[in-house]
């Protein structure tokens, strides 16, 4: 299939995977951001000419057909939401503590969504033109006579009276009720009922917002014929996209019929672009320069007198150059996995060029290896995050969120897979949760957690253990080192502390910050002065440099053993830490960027290249698939992460990923 990554957020992809199964493209993942209320839109520019042909080779990076579940259906100029279609997932978001919709429900043979609470809602984006809609039309089945209250954003609409059975409801929308950008519709039902054996308040088939009531909603979905998209006459599809600089849109259509293709591109900031290609023209190329590096609305519609449908044999965003191909170099004989507990990505120069924190070892690994610039963990504390890294699974699957949960034996872990592939698996760990008790020791030939057995807890001590393992290696080695220096309690490390906080300090945190103190700070039960905070952050920063220094000792041991060039090195973290960025300190209680964004660096030039900067977003749970792919070992079927090796070689690049 054509490369087709998502835009910015992974919520839709996860919803579709859980509720509907995988979408047509493995990388069909996101709907992206929408203009803020009041933004976007505006009068289109005069029809613009597009390049008649592409200059030089180009390759597809985002297929509109593969990503059709992300499309917003345009009918009669307005928005049509077919609630029984899998794309409904992008309108309901994740709701806690309950979900008011049951998707994929059949009622009298019709595809619907069941409203299973008396108050339900959904969110949707509108263009500036669509925000002028004056009629809301709904097709639904009510189990009994009842009232239906409707609220659009902050405006209550006139209540509707429902009868038992199928009906179409038309409601007037007052001016100003809708916004250009994100909107919210709330539905309130008057009484409970039974539909399809499930307690519900109604079965909703579709809804439409437009200049007039919609008489016929067919077709209800972005129809496909093989890999083709089909636009109904007078209707079309709108996507929210985020093209990179140099991107172009190419659309190939049937030369038969009376349908003209209209293409509209509206950037979140900037003037809109609109052009129409007459009927009979088979290829349209649009330069997306006006939308480059911006979240933009891309709309394709079929127009013309007598136009019934327009078939698109291709609709994709392209980037210059030939499509990259995966090259298999020599597989690594050894793997060093250096896990730094509780370290933020912004402490490293590749993520924050202005950081004061000195990490020359990891900086050199990034300079001569591959840096994944946007890497997110799957848990904001150790247990959940490590469980995802160990199994390659999202928490929804490994179920490790419950405080009493243990890692199930049904999952093949990374050390188990490496052992089966012939590696000597060795783990030296200082995180108390990554223990045999919680199920993390499976697959290790040697497993030492030094919180539970006597031994070192510092990067220096763990490096000593790792060096011993390297010196004694007699077969392929998988060496996991789980350090914990940037995790409380924090101990100041010189000479870095003197450099990061040279001014005199006489407070309680001269040399260290106890974990119990940080817990009290996190809970608001202990106050700190601005000078205390400066000192504490300097101590934290010194631990990052200290950790980096001792990683360097391990790399020197690999070199002395003569296996440095045969070793794949992975450096990452299980989560980060808030350091009063928003008034609080700690982790485990938020998903702020400082907590969920972590460093991820892979160093093995024969496969991953030198000085590679991967812009696209990745999940850290993909480390498992990446290591197994690199060494040539099979990836267990249950693993949800994907190998990041192709991205390092440019496959799947050229467009944002969640």
N, C-alpha and C positions, 0 to 999 in steps of 0.2 A: 504494500500500500504506500501511498505518498506519505512523506513525513508530515506529521500533523500533531504538534504539541499544543498544549493548552496555553492560556494567556497568563493569568496572575494568581488565581486562587485554586486550590484543589478540592474545595467543598463539593462542587458538582460531580467531579469524577468519582469521589468517594461515595456520594449518594447513589450515582448510577451503578457503581460496582456492587454496592450492598443490596440495592433494591432490584436492579434489573439485570445484573450480570455485566460483563465487559462490553464496552461499546465497540463499534466497528473497527476503530483504530486504537491500538494500545496507548497511543499518546494523545487521544482525544479527551482533554481533561478540564477545560475551564471556560467560564463565560466572561471573565474579565470584569473590570471596573466600569462604571457608568458615569457620565457627567453629573456633577453635583446639581441639586435642585436649582433651577434658574440658569444653569450654564448650558453651553453647547447650542446647536441649532443655528438660527439666523438664516437670512436669505441666501440661496445658493449663488455661486458665481455664474457667469455666463458659461454655456457649454464649452468644455475644454477638450482640446485635441489630445489624443493619446498616441504614444509611439506606435506606428503601424506594425513594426516588427521588433523583436528583441535583438539587441546588439550583443552578440556573443552568447555563449552557453549560460543557461540558468537552470536551477533545479527547484522543485517544489518543497516548501518547508511547512505549509499549513494548507491542508485540503479542506475546502468547505463541505465537500460531500462526506468525508470521513467524520467531520465535526458537526454534522447536521443537528445533533441533539443540542448544540449550543445556539442554534439559530432561533431568532424570534420571528414568528410568522406575520407577514404584512398582508392584510386583506382590506380592500377598499380604502387604502391609505392608513388604516388603523392597526391596532395590535390584536391578533387572534391568539388565544391561549387554549390549545386542545388539552384539557386537563387529564385525559386518559392516555396521553402520549408520554413516553419516558422523559422527554424534555421538560415535563412539569417539575421535575426535581429541582431545576435551577430557580424556580419561582418560590418554593416553600422554605428554602434554607433549612438549617438544622435547628430544631426548636426543642427547648428543654423547659420543664422536665418531661414534656410529652409532645407528641406530634399530632396535630389536629387533622391530618389527612392520611387516608389509606390509599396508596397509589395502585395502579394496575388492576383496577376492579372492573369486572364486566357486569353491566346491568341491562337485562333484556338484549344481550348481544352487543351492546354499545360499550366502547371503552370510556371509562369514567374515573374520577377520583372521588372517594367517599369522604364527606365531611363528618368526622367521627366525634367532633366536639361541637357544642352549640355556638361557640365562637371560634372562627377560623380566619386565617388571613394568608395572603401571598404578596410577594414583592415583584415588581417588574420595571424595566426601563422604557422610557418613551422619548422619542425625538421631540424637538421643539414644535414641529408641526402636529405630531400626534397628541401633544399635551393640550391642544385646543379641542380635543374630542368633546362632543356634546351628548353622546348616547352610550350607555352601557347595556349590552345585550348578554343574557345568560341562557344557556340551554341546560335544564336540570330536571331531575325527577325527585319529587318530594314524597315521603311515605304517608303524609297526611296533610290536611289543611293547616297551615301555620304562617306566621309572619316571618319576613326576611328583612333584617336591618342591614344597611350598607353604609360604609364609611370609607371615603377616599382621602387618604392622608389625614387632614384635620377637618374635613368637611363631611357632615352627615348628609346622605342622600335621602330622598323620599322612600319610606319603607314600602315593601312590596307584599302583597297577599298571595301566598302560594296555595294551590289546590293539590289534591292528591293525584299523583301521576306525573307524566312528562309534560313539560311546558316551556315556553320561551318567555323570559322576563325582560322588559325594556324599561330602563330608568334614565331620566334626564340627568346630565352632569352639569352643574352650574359652572360658569366661567371662573377660572382660578383654582378649581379643585385639584387639577392635575398639574404636575411639574415636568419641566424638561429635565430628564434624569431619572432618578430612582423614585418609585411610587409604591404606596402600600394600600391594598384593598382589604378591608375587614368585613366579614360576613357573620351576622348574628341570627341564629334560627330560633323560632319561638317555642318549639317543643320537640321532644325526642321521638324517634321512630325506629322502624326496622327495615333494613334494605339488604337483601342478599344474605340474610342470616347474621349480619353484623350490625350492631347498634350504631346508628348514624342519624344525621339530621337531613342529609340530602345526597344525591349522586349527581355531581356536576360534570357535564360532558364538554362544554366549552364556554368561554366568555370572550367578548369582543368590545373594544373601546374604539369608537370612531365618530365621524361626523354625522352618521345616521345609523339606525338599527340595521344589523346584518340579517339579511333574509336567508342566506344559505351559506353555511360555513365550510362546505366541502370544496376542495379536499382539506382534511383536518391536519395533515402532517406534511412535512417537506418530502414529497414523494421521491422515490429513487427507483431507477431502473438499472440494475447492476451498479456501476459506479457513477451513474448520471444523477444529477439533480433536476427536478422538474418544477418550474415556476408556473403557477396558474395565471391565466390572463387577468391583468389588473391586480395581481398580487405578487408577493415575492418573499425574500428572506433578508433579515438584518442580523449581522454579527457584530460583536464588539471585539476588535482586534488590536494588536500592539505591534505593528511592523517595525523592523529595524531599518536603519539607513540603507538605502540601496534597494529596498523591496519594491516589487511590482506585482500587480494583479493580472492574471491571465484567465480569460473566460472563453471557452470554445462552445459555440452553439450550433444548432441545426440550421442549415441554410434554407430550409423549407418553411412555409407558413408565412403569416402576416405579423408575427410578434417582433417588436423591437426590444432591445435590452437597454434598460436604464441603470446606470451605476452611480451611486452617491457615496461620497466619503466625507464624513464630518469629524474632524479631530476635536478632542476635548478643548483644546485651545487652538484657534486658527480659523481661517476662512474655509467654508465647505467647498468641495469640488463635485460637480455634477456633469455627467455627459450621457448622451443617448446614442446608441449604435442602431442604425436602421435595420429593418428586416432584411434577411438575406446575407448579412455580413457574418462570417463564421467565426472570426477571432477578434477579441478585444483585449488590448493591453493597456493597463493604466499604471502610470508612474505614481507610486504612493509617497512621493517626497513630502507632500504637504502633511502627511500623517506619520512620518517617520519619528520613532521614539515617543509616540503619543498614543494614549488609548483613544481609539476612534471607532465610529459607527460606520460600518460598511454595509450598504443596502443594494440588493439586486432585485429588480422588478421587471415583469414582462408587460409590455404596453402595446397598444395598437388596436384599431378597429377590427373586430372579428378574431382577435387573438384568444385562443383557448388555452394553450400551454406552450411553454418554451423549454426545450430540453437542453441541458448543459452537459456536454460530454466531459468538460474539464472546468473546474473553478478552483483556483489555488493561488496562494501568495508565493511568489518566487524570490529567490536570492541569486545574485550573479555567481557564475562559476559552475563547473560540472558537479554532479552529485558525488559527495565523498564516498569512498569504498573502504571497508574495514580491512586493515592490513595486519596479518598475524606475524608477529616477530617471535623471538625466542621466549618461551615461558619462564617466569622466575622459578628458581629452585627453592627459595626460602621466602618467608613473609614475616615482617616485623609490624605488628599492629600496636601503635603507641597511643593509648587512650588517656587524655588529660581531663580529669573530672572537673566540671564547673568552670570552664574557661570560655570567655567570650571571644567571638570572632574579631571584634574591633580592637583587640590587643595585638594584632598582627598586621604588619605593614601592607600585606596584599589586600586586606579588608579595610584598613584605615591608615592611609599614608601619613596621617598626622599623629599617630600614636607615639607616645614617648617610650613605650615598652620595647626593650631591646631583645630580639629573639633571632640572633644571627643564624642559628642552626636551621630552624624551620624556614626562615627567609631564604636560605640557600636551597633547601629542598623545593620550595616553591619556584625559585628562579630557574632551577634545572629540572623541574618536574611539572606536575599538573595541579593547578589550584581551581577548586570548584567555588566560584565566587559567591554563590547563593545556596547554602546548605542548611537544611532545617532538620532538627531532631523530631522524634515522634512522642516524646514525653518530656515534661518540664521538671522531672526529678529522676533519680538514678534507676529505680526498679523498672519503670515502664520503658524508659529510653533504652536501657541495656537489653531488655527483652526483645525490643524491635530489632536492635542491631544483631543480637544472637540468632534470631529466627528469620529476619527479612520480612517480617509481618507487621501490619498496622495493629495498634492496640485493640481495634474492633475484632480482630481475629485471634490474637494470642490471649486476650482476656486477662491481662496481668494488672488491670487497674484496681481490682479489689485488694484492699490492704492485706488480706490473708491468702491471696492467690500465689501459686508457685508456677514455675515454667513447666508446662505440660510435656510429658515424655512423647506425646504424639508428634511434636515438631522436631525436625532434624535441625540441629544447631550448626553454626559455622564451625566450631571445633570438631563436632562429629563428622561433618562433611570433609574437613581437611584431614582428619585421621583416616577416614576411609580412602582418601586419595593418596595415602602413603606418607603423610607428614608426621613427624614427631611433634605432638601438640603440648606446649608448655605455657602455663599461665601464672604470672606473678601479679598479685592484685592487692590494693590497699583500700578499696571501697567495701565497706562491711556488707552492703546489700548484694554485691556480686559474689555470692557464696554458694556452697554446696547445698545448704538448707533451702535456698530459693530456687534451686534447679540449674544453676549456671555451671556446674562442674562437669556435666556430661560431655564426653568426647575428649577430655584432656588426659594425656598420659601423666602429666605432673600438674597439679593445681594447688596453689598456695594463696590463701587469703590471709594477710597478715594482721587483720583485725581480729581474726579468730584463732590464729596460731602465732606463736612468738616469732617476730621478725620485723623487718624494716617497714616504715610507712612513708618515708620520704622518697623523692625522686632519686636521690643519691643511693639509698639502700636498694631500691628496686632496680636501678641501673646496675648495681653490683651483681644482683641475682641474674639479670638478663645477660650480663657479660659472661658469667659462669656458664650459662646455658649455651651461649655462642661458642665459647672455647671448647665445650664438650660435645658439640654437635657432630654426629656421625652419619646423619641422613637428612633429607629435606626437613627444615624446621619451620613450624608455625609458632611464633613467639608473641604472645599477648602480654603487654605490660600495662596495667591499669593504675595510673598515678593519681594522686589526690591532693597535690600541693595547693592549688588554688581553691580548694574546698575547706571550709572551716573545720577546725580552728586554723586561722591564718598566722603564720610565723614569718616575721620579717627576715629577708635574706640579703646579706651584703655581698658584694659592694653595691648592688642595685638599689637597696632601700635608701642608702645615703645619697644616691644620685636623684631618685625620684622624690625625696623629701629632705632636702639638705638643711632647711631651717630648724632651729632649736624647737624641741617638743618636750613638754613636761607632763603630759596627760597619762591616762591609764593604759594607753596602747602603744607604749614605746617600742616593745619588741614583738608583741603578739596580740591577737584578738581571739578570745575564746569562743567556741561554738555556742555556748549557752548565752553569751552576751549578744551574739548576732541574732539568735532566736528571739531574745527579748526586744531587740531593735526592730526585727521584722514584724513582731506583734504589736508594736507601738508602746511597749512597756519599759523601754529604756531610751532616754534622750541622749543625743550626741551633739557636740558643738561643731561648728564649721571646721575648726582646727582638728578635732577628732576625726571627722570624716576624711579630711585631706590625708591624715596619717594612715587611716585604715585602708583607703584606696591605694596609697603608696605601698603598704604592706602587701596587699593583694597583687599589685603589679609586680612586686619583687618576686613573688612566688612563680609568676609566669616565666620570668627570665631565668630563674633558678631551674625550673623544670626543663626549659630549653637547653640549658647548659649540660644537664646530665643526659639528655637525649643525644647530645653530641658525643659523649663518652661511649654510648652504645654503638653509634655509627662508626666510631674509630675502632671498636672491637670487631665489627664486621669487616672493616678494611684489613685489620691485622690478621684475621682468619683467612683472608683472601676471597671472601664471598660477598663483598659489598655490592659489586656490580650484578650479582645474581639474586639480590634480595629486593623484593617489592616492599616499600615502606608506606604505611598508611598512618596518617596523623589526624585525629579528630577529637571531639568531646561529646559527652552525653547530654550536656546542657550548659547554659551560661548562668549569669548572676546579675540581678539588679543591684546597682550601687548608687542608690539615691537619684537615679536618672529621672524618676517620677515621684520622688519623695520617699521611696521605700528601699529596703535592702533585702536580699534573699532570692529564693527561687521556689518553684513548686506551687506558687499561688497565682501565677499569671502566665500569659503567653506573649509578653512583651518581646520585641526584637532582641533585646539584650539577653534574654533567656533562651529563646528558641533558635537563634542564628549562631552557628558554631563554625570553627575552621574545619575544612576538609581538604587535605593535600595527599595526593598519591604520587609516589616517586618510583618510577621504573621506566626509564626512557625507551627501552626497546619496544614497548607497547604503548605507553602513554605520552611519549614525546618529551621534548624539553621546552620549558618556558610556556606551557600551554595554559591559557586563562579561559576557563569555561564559564560563560556568562549565564547560561540557562540554569534555572533552579533545579535542585536535586534533593532527594530525601536521604538522610544518613542511613536509613535501614537498607539502602541499596549497596552498602559496603559489602555485605555478605555475597550478593550475586557478583559484584565486581571482582572480589578476590578469587572466587571459584572460577569465574570466566577466565581470569588472567592465568591461573595455573593449569587450566584445561580440565577442571573437575566439573562433573554435572551439577547443575543447579536444581535443588529439590523442587518438585512440582508446586508445592504449596507456597513457595516464596513469592511475595508480591513486589519486592524491589526488583529493579532491572539493572543489569550491568552498566556501569558508567564508562566502560572502556570505549564504546562507540562514540559517545559525546566527546571524549578526549581527542578523537580523530576526526571530529566534525560531523559525524552522523547524528541527525536529529537536532543539530544546531541551526542557527539562523532565525529562530523564533522563540519567544519566551515559553518556559515551561513552568508549571506550578511549583 
